[in-house]
Amino acid sequence: MLETKIPRFQLGMTQAARDDTSGTPDDTKQRYGLVFPQYKARENQPMAKAFASQADLSEKYVTFSRLSEHAYAFTAEGDPNSGVVVGDNAVMVIDAQATPKAAQAVIEKVRSVTDKPIRHLVLSHYHAVRTLGASAYAADNVICSEATREMIVERGAHDYKSEVQRFPRLFQAADAIPGLTMPTVTFGERMTIWLGKLQVDIIQPGRGHTKGDTIVWLPEERTLFSGDLVVSQVAPYAGDAHLKDWPATLQALRDLHSEVLVPGRGEPLVGAEAVEQGIAATQGFVEELFHVVTTSVAAGETLKQAYDKATAALHPRHGKSVLFDHSLPFSVARAYDEAKGLDHPRIWTAERDLEAWAMLEPAA
Ligand SMILES: [Zn+2]
């Protein structure tokens, strides 16, 4: 039921939002130059794959579940998760959501279980879709790793534009974003917050999904919030990854022997067996992706050839995973760079996003 005359990223919006033909508020559009040129070029070619998640407009079903004495997970069918830890005297939220409006949905769920103040917000990594809703919490402490802060400083503004373009549904209220989220507290390898008697460890276990990945660990409850280092029923995103390091970092998570793991996207994994399956599935995808692309690079093949081989290898088992089509072009592009020896991932700008997509997913 796609109405081909309406740009796909507007379907499912309110009538008022549709009447605003820009699809985003003018000031946001101006500030971030959102014109979706690639999409417009394809309006008359309905067979082409819509760019990234521009065709994904159906609202997702939200769940808020208690996983251990102090831990909760806010999930929405593969959209970015938020974690919640309710301590003796205060609340910690892990990952903010994309906009302050989206963050309000998390705050409402927190308020359904406690009236304690939200004092701490932890950013598992720098991606805009998790960080830009931070202002809604008015937390005393916004905490991330030093490496994540470096990424926000270096590429946060580019990532903002790129992710608004990739995920228009998640950024419908982008006009309320006050700007980049900067931390008030940074740490090196680990730090501990005491929520009264409750110990909350904040750990940077190594590089993987990004160079600054951070996990939150409740040792007494064996409950782990992994950020995007682990995803469940969702294709891992490797566009900014360190693919060679990722498996060793996952081993560090495994060594915690958690009983509950809240992944970056997808349903919580409950029980040691489910935790291991989730970690193993993420690791399997990452290793296969990097193996295929490394082999392709060693054979002197082009990025497009590597992409086609990666698609052929991964699609049979993972093609139905959330975000598979969205993320594979970006993930292969990064794997290709890393296989060629580029340690620091290239920045995804809104323009580079579209160029990569046009090269790897040309209109049929
Ligand atoms: Zn991410």
Residues whose N, C-alpha, C, O or C-beta is under 5 A from the ligand:
A	BS01	ZN	H127 D228
